[in-house]
Amino acid sequence: MKKGYPVLSAIVFSFVLILVTLLPGCKNDELTNQVMILGKEKIQVTNQKDSLMRMLTERRTVYDTLTTNYNSLSDDNKALLAKIRSLQSAYNARGEQIKKAEAEKVELNNVITAQTVKNDSLVREITVREGKIAELNSNIESKEVEKNNLSNLIKQKELTIAADSLAEVKRLSLPKENGFVDIFEIMGGFGLATTDVDYAQRVIGFDNIFGYQINKNFLAGFGAGLNFYNGGIGVPVFIDLRYSFKPSNFSPFIAADGGFQLYPDNMSASNIFIQPSIGLQKRLSPNTSLKISVGVLTAGMVPGGYRSSFFTIKGAVSFNGRKGPEI
């Protein structure tokens, strides 16, 4: 900026010389005035020059600052451009990766779509299979219920058969309770009340009873025999009923005979009779028993037109038939 001052002075001095040369004919006053005017103008020009120089200096300072900033910005710009180029390269590489990833994504989507279709097919197949399995389970459950019912029925049948078998074995193992029995009795007795007449003082007799053992306690039979009185003979025909209290080797029993007694010497005097008794029986063998009893024989009417009664004692032997009871 300091080199500009001599140039400007030279320009002003040349301008003054030109004016002096061009204006020779002017008067000295006028010239003086002109010189003064020129001096003033010179001063003004100098002031303007100084002002311009100051402005120029300021502008130069601003320019230098701007230049420095520009250079700095240029360096930053270069760095940014380098970074941009690096980023661009990275972006391009990333773009290739993205394209590759997109291609892989499309391929994966295709695979997923195919897999989804396959899965849907499998789901439908599984649904069908599950339906079949549910149906099979239902059939299995129904068959299981039927099996359980059959098992329970079989068990009940087996229990029933076992119970029946046990009952049959027990029945077969138990002694036979029913069957035919033959009882042969011998009786003796003496009269009660009036005894000084015929058919009233004493009696001796025997009879045979054809009986049937209904169960281990009851026996019923039909009997016939001969009774010898102190005045004649009586032929009793009767029904015999017996009850044994606890059948065993030695047990008590009660009996009741009742029927019709015929008198051959005086058939018109034939009448009914009853003979209750109580006694004991002893088993001698599986088919033979010995019985002893006491009782009362009461005849409705005997020859002579009166009633007679006797206290009697009986001894008997019973024989079970081949198919008779075993008690």
ABEGO torsion letter per residue (X at the ends): XAAAAAAAAAAAAAAAAAAAAABAABBAAAAAAAAAAAAAAAAAAAAAAAAAAAAAAAAAAAAAAAAAAAAAAAAAAAAAAAAAAAAAAAAAAAAAAAAAAAAAAAAAAAAAAAAAAAAAAAAAAAAAAAAAAAAAAAAAAAAAAAAAAAAAAAAAAAAAAAAAAAAAAAAAABBBABEBBBBBBBBBBBBBEBAABBGAABBBBBBBBBBBBABAABBBBBBBBBBBBAAEBBBBBBBBBBBBABBBABBBBBBBBBBBBBBAABAAABBBBBBBBBBBBBBABAABBBBBBBBBBBBABBBGGBBBBBBBBBBBBBBBBAABBAX
